[in-house]
């Protein structure tokens, strides 16, 4: 076995309780077990950028672009992107 620390050792509260984080924790037999926690309050990640090697249509002007950014619910090319807007 390696002397390297497992990332699981850094999860949980100070008491070492992994159940609150939903992280995998080693069981008594050495196998990892996963504590369950409702994910209802976790927001999924939102993409802000898309890349396509063949290019894809800009949702605003229709031009083909390899790189497109989120704007107003669609993916737009660099020319249509409002860079001043947050």
Residue, then its C-alpha position, 0 to 999 in steps of 0.5 A: x500500500x502507498x504512503x500517499x494520503x487518500x483524498x477521502x481522508x480530507x473530507x467530512x467534519x473534524x470527527x472524521x464523519x463522512x456521512x454528512x458529505x456524501x463522500x466515499x469512506x473506507x468500511x471496516x473491511x477496507x472497501x469503500x462505501x458511499x454515504x447517501x445524501x439527498x442532492x435536491x439542494x445541489x445545483x447542476x453545473x452550467x456550461x458557459x462555453x462550447x467548442x466543436x472541431x467541425x464548428x456549429x451554428x451561432x444561435x444569433x447570426x447562424x455563422x459556423x464557429x468552433x468556439x461559442x459562449x452562452x448568452x441569453x439561453x443560447x450559444x453565440x460566436x465571438x462576434x455576437x457575444x456581448x463581452x461587456x455583459x456579466 
